[in-house]
Amino acid sequence: MSQENPIEKRLKDKYKQTPKWAEDFPIDQKQDSNVSRRDFVRYLGLVSFGFFAGTAGVWLSSLFKITSRSFKPMKIIDKEDLNVGESYVFEVPGYKEPAILVRLNQDEFVAFGQKCTHLQCPVIWKKDEKILFCPCHKGAFNGTTGDVLYGPPERALPKLKIEVLSDGVYVTGMERGELA
């Protein structure tokens, strides 16, 4: 005479048969399937390998990222329309982020992405100090190179390639970094 499990007996009395959920999720551990340590370590190894492969892929793609990108030359402004020491904000087609052009001297122009690399606040040109200043967190960038001078930003501003021709100033591509 076999003794019936008291839990199964109670379920049969209440529902007139064993419910489907009780078959799929048994209460008795002997009926439940356990994961062995070997299977657990195998799953853990597979997940760890997946994380490693993803991280390695991101790292490798950053190594081979193109640092200089060219696009169709676009006229920004006539040379005569921007005085020495002044700046001009312009849009680059295909990018959401605006750029800023600065005339450093009679023949030298530089252009950078206008968003600070810390928290994306717009940088402004300070003529007297010859810096690009972020008013949000008091960060500053070198007006000639775009490198960080002080403040919370850790990366230089994206720098655009500029070509000065007789009829104006043109942007021809990216020299460093990437605009958003």
PyMOL commands that set and color helices and strands:
alter all, ss='L'
color gray80, all
select helices_A, chain A and resi 6-15+20-24+37-63+79-81
alter helices_A, ss='H'
color red, helices_A
select strands_A, chain A and resi 69-77+87-90+99-103+109-113+124-126+131-134+139-142+148-150+159-165+168-176
alter strands_A, ss='S'
color yellow, strands_A
deselect
rebuild
show_as cartoon
